[in-house]
Amino acid sequence: MSKSWNEFREGAERLFDKLSSEAIRLGDAASMQIKLENCRGRLEKEYAALGKLTYAKLNGGRDNAEQIDASLTRISELRKTEKEILRDIEEAKAEADAQKEADRAAKEAK
């Protein structure tokens, strides 16, 4: 009876560890996806602002070169952030795939 209980407990602990690490991974993935969508939304707004500034300059002759330059800088920074987030997502996917492969190999080795 003691042996069966210990086996059950160890199995339950492994399952709990696996489930909790999976929940953390999914939470991190969701967080990164939200950051990406937020960044892309800000990027769209900045492109729209740049378009309005450019239109005002071309059609109204407004001297807004400083505003256009600032908008271009913000776009550049947002695109850099977007690339970083995408890289983080790809790294997380690669880590998850490697972990799944290691788990599968360990299971097959038993």
N, C-alpha and C positions, 0 to 999 in steps of 0.2 A: 504494500500500500504506500509506503513511504517513497519508494522508487517511482511509482506512477505519479504521485503528487509532485515530486521534484521535476519529472519530465514535463508534466502539464504546466507547472509554474515557469520553467525555462522556456517552453514554447510560447506561453503567453507573454513573457517578457520580450522575447524576440519579435513577436507580432506587434506589441505595443511600440517598441523602438522603431520598427519599420514604418508603422502607421504615423508615428509622430514625426519622423524625419520626412516622410512623404507630405504630410500636412504643411510642414515648414517650407519644403521645396515649392509646393503649390502656392503658398502664400507669397513667397518671394517672386515666383513667376507672375502672379497676378499684380503684384506691386510694380514690377518692371513694365508690365504691359500698360498699366495705368499711367506710369511716368511717360512712356512712349506716346500714348494717345494725347496726354496733356501737352507734351512738347510739340507734337504735330499740330494740335489746335492753335497753340501760340504762334507757330510758324505760319499757318494759314492766315491768321489775323495780321501778322507782320507783312506778309506778301500783299494783302489787301491794302494795308496802310501805305506801302511803297507804291502800289498802283495809283492810289489817290494822289499821293504827292507828285508822282511823275506826270499824271494827267494835269494837275494844277500848274505844273511848271511848263508843260508843252502847250497847253491851251490858254493859260492865263498869264504866262510870262512871269510867274511868281519866282522870287529869289528864295528858294527853299533848299538849296544845295546841302546845307548843314543837316537839315532834317532827313534828306535822302541818304546822306552818308551815314547818319546814325541808324537809320532803318536797315541799311545794307549791313552794318556791323552787327546789329541784333540778329539778322537773318543768318549771318555767318556763324555766330555763336550758337544759335538754335540748331543749325544743321550739324555743327560739331557735337552738340549734346545728343542729338538724335542718333548719330553714328556711334557714340559711346554706349548709349542705351541698347542699340541693336547688337553691338559687340558683346555687351554683358549678357543679353538674352541668349545669344549663340553659345557663349561660354557655359552658361547654366544648362543649356540643352545638352551640350557635349558632356558635361559632368554627370548629368542625370543618365544619359545613355551609357556612359562608362560604368556607373554604379549598377545599372540594370544588368549589364553584361557581366560584371563581377559577381553579382548576386546569382545570376543564372549559372555561371561557371562553378560557383561554390556549391550550388544545389546539385548540379550534375556530378560533382566530385564525390558527393556523399554516397 
